[in-house]
Amino acid sequence: MNEVLRQEKKYLINIEQYYNISRRFSKLFMEDEHSSGDGYLVRSLYFDTIDDKDFEEKIDGVDLRRKIRLRNYGTDPQYAKLEMKQKQGMMQKKRSLALNKEQSRRLINGDYSVLLEFNSGFAGECFGLMHMQCYRPKAVVAYTRKVFVADENEIRITFDHHIKGSESSFDIFSEDLVENMIFDPSLVVMEVKFNGFLLSYIKDAINEINASELAVSKYCLGRAIGKKYLFL
């Protein structure tokens, strides 16, 4: 089980800004080892309760809230990470557990008992929560992610673009997953993730972008049809 506690700030930029910023950031930061070209594929399956408790709490801006997702990376993933993100004021706590493809598909199909096979308190917590509160797969969100990293405060700056989704097809390992564009392809979500504080040279680089901070949720975007959610 892996655990991180950090702050996350999101900004909305256009595709032209993204390419200009990427060229500038490539001189300031290291690229993630998997982040060649425009980046790598990320797919996330989000779970929620029958009455969509996590979705509603996000929309209502509840200070203490969570989301549970199963995420994999690349075009031929052999494993996925079960992740729980918990919002705690300005901080985001994320815990994760690696599952192989067979274990992941059991989880996708509603067999949460697979979590009892792990000698992990986090796995047991997820089993109890998902079983008792009747969590079910609700939406898949996929996008291409470009990542820059800085060792100081474990800073990661990510650019997510060409965001697609599905509310009917949930196998994130499938090559035939049915997806539709759920976000304007000319827009890019930039996220700055850090522990403690941002160093001044990084803060200055971000301020030069002149982009407004926002609270867009990819999970909410993924529920656009079923929940009639619109991001304006």
ZIQUIDA-V162108 format. One record per pair of residues at least 6 apart in sequence whose C-alpha atoms are under 7 Angstrom apart, sorted by the first residue. I is the first residue (numbers start at 1). J is the second residue. D is the distance in whole Angstrom. If there is no record, write none. Layout:
I_J_D, I_J_D
This chain:
1_95_7, 1_96_6, 1_97_5, 2_95_5, 2_96_5, 2_97_7, 3_94_6, 3_95_4, 3_96_7, 4_93_6, 4_94_5, 4_95_7, 5_91_7, 5_92_6, 5_93_4, 5_94_6, 6_91_5, 6_92_5, 6_93_7, 6_193_7, 6_194_5, 6_195_5, 7_90_6, 7_91_5, 7_92_6, 7_193_6, 7_194_5, 7_195_6, 8_191_7, 8_192_6, 8_193_4, 8_194_7, 9_191_6, 9_192_5, 9_193_7, 9_213_7, 10_189_7, 10_190_6, 10_191_4, 10_192_6, 10_213_6, 10_214_6, 10_215_6, 11_189_6, 11_190_5, 11_191_6, 11_211_6, 11_212_6, 11_213_5, 11_214_6, 12_187_7, 12_188_6, 12_189_5, 12_190_6, 12_211_6, 12_212_7, 12_214_7, 13_187_6, 13_188_5, 13_189_6, 13_211_6, 14_186_6, 14_187_4, 14_188_6, 15_186_5, 15_187_6, 15_188_6, 18_188_7, 29_148_6, 29_149_6, 29_150_6, 30_148_6, 30_149_5, 30_150_7, 31_147_6, 31_148_4, 31_149_6, 32_147_5, 32_148_6, 32_149_6, 34_40_7, 35_146_5, 35_147_6, 38_146_6, 39_144_6, 39_145_5, 39_146_4, 40_74_6, 40_144_5, 40_145_5, 40_146_7, 41_73_6, 41_74_5, 41_75_7, 41_143_6, 41_144_5, 41_145_6, 42_72_6, 42_73_5, 42_74_7, 42_142_6, 42_143_6, 42_144_6, 42_145_7, 43_71_6, 43_72_6, 43_73_6, 43_140_7, 43_141_6, 43_142_4, 43_143_7, 43_172_6, 44_69_6, 44_70_6, 44_71_4, 44_72_7, 44_140_5, 44_141_5, 44_142_6, 45_69_5, 45_70_5, 45_71_6, 45_137_7, 45_139_6, 45_140_4, 45_141_7, 45_170_7, 45_172_7, 46_68_6, 46_69_4, 46_70_7, 46_137_6, 46_138_6, 46_139_5, 46_140_6, 46_219_7, 47_68_6, 47_69_6, 47_135_6, 47_136_5, 47_137_4, 47_138_5, 48_54_6, 48_135_5, 48_136_6, 48_137_7, 48_138_6, 49_133_6, 49_134_5, 49_135_4, 49_136_6, 50_134_6, 50_135_6, 50_136_7, 54_65_7, 54_66_6, 54_67_6, 55_220_7, 57_65_7, 63_87_7, 63_88_7, 63_89_6, 64_87_5, 64_88_5, 65_86_6, 65_87_5, 66_84_7, 66_85_5, 66_86_4, 66_87_6, 67_84_6, 67_85_5, 67_86_7, 68_83_6, 68_84_5, 68_85_7, 69_82_6, 69_83_5, 69_84_7, 70_80_6, 70_81_6, 70_82_4, 70_83_6, 71_80_5, 71_81_5, 71_82_7, 72_79_7, 72_80_4, 72_81_6, 77_173_7, 78_100_6, 78_101_6, 79_98_7, 79_99_6, 79_100_4, 79_101_5, 80_98_6, 80_99_5, 80_100_6, 80_101_7, 80_104_7, 81_96_6, 81_97_5, 81_98_4, 81_99_6, 82_96_5, 82_97_5, 82_98_6, 83_94_7, 83_95_6, 83_96_4, 83_97_7, 84_94_6, 84_95_5, 84_96_7, 85_92_7, 85_93_6, 85_94_4, 85_95_7, 86_92_6, 86_93_5, 86_94_6, 87_93_6, 103_114_6, 106_114_7, 107_114_7, 108_137_7, 108_171_7, 112_127_6, 113_127_7, 115_123_5, 115_124_7, 115_127_6, 116_123_7, 116_124_6, 138_167_6, 139_166_6, 139_167_4, 139_170_7, 139_222_6, 139_223_6, 140_165_5, 140_166_5, 140_167_6, 140_170_6, 140_222_7, 141_164_6, 141_165_4, 141_166_7, 141_218_7, 141_222_6, 142_163_6, 142_164_5, 142_165_6, 143_160_6, 143_161_6, 143_162_5, 143_163_4, 143_164_6, 144_160_6, 144_161_5, 144_162_6, 145_158_7, 145_159_5, 145_160_5, 145_161_7, 146_158_6, 146_159_5, 146_160_7, 147_156_7, 147_157_6, 147_158_4, 147_159_6, 148_156_6, 148_157_5, 148_158_6, 149_155_6, 149_156_5, 149_157_6, 150_156_7, 153_194_6, 153_195_5, 153_196_7, 154_194_6, 154_195_6, 155_193_6, 155_194_4, 156_192_6, 156_193_5, 156_194_7, 157_191_6, 157_192_5, 157_193_6, 158_190_6, 158_191_5, 158_192_7, 159_188_6, 159_189_6, 159_190_5, 159_191_7, 160_188_6, 160_189_5, 160_190_6, 161_185_7, 161_187_7, 161_188_5, 161_189_7, 162_185_5, 163_181_6, 163_182_6, 163_183_6, 164_179_6, 164_180_5, 164_181_4, 164_182_5, 164_183_7, 165_179_5, 165_180_5, 165_181_6, 165_182_6, 165_222_5, 166_178_7, 166_179_5, 166_180_6, 166_222_7, 167_223_7, 169_177_6, 169_178_6, 171_177_7, 182_221_7, 182_222_7, 220_229_7, 221_229_7, 223_229_7, 224_230_6
